[in-house]
Amino acid sequence: MDWTIAAGTVLRDGALAPGEVALAGGVIAAAPRAGARRFDAGGLLVMPGLVDLHGDAHERQAQPRPGIGFPAALGMRDSAAQMLAAGITTACLGVTLSWEPGLRGIEAWRATLAAVEAARPRAGCDLRIHCRFEADNLDALEELLADMAAGRVQLLAFNDHTPGIVRRIADPAKAAAYAARAGVPAAEFIALAQRAAAMRPDVPAARARLAAAARSLSIPMLSHDDATPAMRAEFRALGAAVCEFPMSEAVAEAARAEGEAVVMGAPNVVRGGSHMGWASAAPLAERGLVTVLASDYYWPAMLEAAFVLASRGVLDLAAAWALVSANPAAAAGLADRGRIAPGLRGDVVVVDAERRAPVAAFAAGDLAWLAPGAAARIG
């Protein structure tokens, strides 16, 4: 079905101005088509759909409490609905592939990929896989390489949480928490962590293989939690051109000096700082050191973060919105979305600026989600 989103204020070419947006054949059209349905966006903003480069809130649908799991297909259906209600039309789901069993293990990986592939035709938003590969998970290396070759992975991030886990499990309470997430006794989890850590000498070669495969397949790569500019340089040499959650301002500066995208969490902006005690994203975004805001662990934070940034008075709303639409699309290699322009994918979110809330979400030209009471706007 074709649509004309009329009478709203449209974000186009970096500026907000009154106008209309035509959707035809799944893309943004230069002009409305005869017979198109009309959506009255009077008093509302018409914005590019949000592109989430890194979101792992879907884990809560699979395991809402430690050790309590639900079918991946059910959780993915719920996740897709929640993301559309948050204005997210492209979702790069952060799926951790770890040596840990349970929520982040190989069986969960397989179930999540299958659930995403089954959900895609009816999900509304574009569901994509952002593999967060744990460095010491060498047992899963061949399977991941096969999944990449089969086109099942759209982003590859290099994670390295094992050293931190090994340090923390000396505390019985923390060991118990990790074990609960993994669904195994604490003693078994500790043994698994120690086994993973023992594989450390083989990590560089495995990482090089993954990077070579990603380069050959044109899969964008990200480094995660870079602690130093030297660490960022190591991943840059592998071809990882996106710096995700840098642990210091110096790392962000080093990445931006090379023209690389720098990702931080939208919840950081909304809450006024990192829950981990790291750098504050808002001032870094205002200085151009952070170029992408991702949902991280809370989907509604993306849209809210754009308004929070605009309210601080340094970035206008158009510039703030680029951090959650055009910039992440570019970082993910998705040149067909993130902006409102003829020929691009018809991903549009209609927003009530006063409430900072979506009213409707159009994905690939279709009306994918509608807020309660908004049906009256359809003509």
Phi, psi and omega in degrees: 000136178270153184223151166237117177266106194247156169071013179262182173256117192256136172271110183213136180054039174076012182217153176262129180205152176302142180175189177226159179234128177258135177241125181212132178062028177089355182234172176280127183259159180287333181208154179298149176262151176300135178085002180292144172289152182249131172248119182278108180258025180304129180080005185238164175265142177244109193236156173301143176299149182286139178246111184264111184282335184207108176219124178240022177294343177298339178299329181290335177282329178282324181219082184294337174222152181307126177081357180251106185250156176230161181303139182300323181296319179295315179297322181290322177298317178294319180299315181299319179295318180294322181294317177299320178294342176263003179088007182273118180253345172229123185236111172270098186287121179284102183252111182281128176249097189243167171287348178291140171283181175078224190305327185243020183265183186294323179294320177294322176303310181298317181294322181292315178301316180295320181293319179296315182295325177287327185279334189310314185299336184239007188285334186088286177285156181277109182270127182228156183257121173252099182283122176257093188271122178284130191306321186269006182274060186290339178296334183262003187302310184295321179294319178296317178301322178292319179294322177297314180297331180276001178080021183268353183237129183253340175220148178232122177246142178263107179259154177209073182266351186301313180303319178294320178297316181299320178295317187286330185288358170293337175272117183304324180294318180289323176299320179295322180294316177297317181296323180295318178297323182278343179076030179227164175297153183302318181298322179292320179297317180300318179296321178294319179296318180293322177296317179298317181297329180291344180274359186310321180300336182267358184296313183304318181293319179295318180297320179295322177296315179299315181297318179298319179295317180297318178299316182292333182262002182058039174267118178300144181242148179232144168260148190237130177059046176297127184271333184218159174301327178296321178295319176300320180296323179297316180287328175300319180297334177280345182107007177279102187265005179239128179259113188251121179056058176300144185272356177208161177298324181299323179293316178299318178299318180296320179293315182293329178298336178262007179076020184271152174288142177238123184253133168224174187274135174299326176301328177302316179293314183295321183274347180089013178164170181283138176288348179263359180081016179270198185297150176275127189286324187301306180295329177292322176295320180294334178268001180082010180273338172246126184247348182223135171246128181247159182293333181059265183241006185212105187300316183296346184294335184296305181297317180298321182298323179298318179290323177299314179299315180298324182289342179284345171090002179264310176260140172280173186296324179298315180291321179294322181293331179300331180292341182242008180221280185296316184293312177295327177299315179296319181296328180273002181075023183256085184285354186264011184204178178097349179221163174257105181203147181304136178093344179278161180304139185280064179254110186221139173240130178263127194234136169274106186292328181295319180269351185053050187219142175295145174251325178206151175231126175252129181233126184050039175085353181258148173288108188260336181205144181221131180289153175305134179087349184276353180299333180296344181277353182268127180238000000 
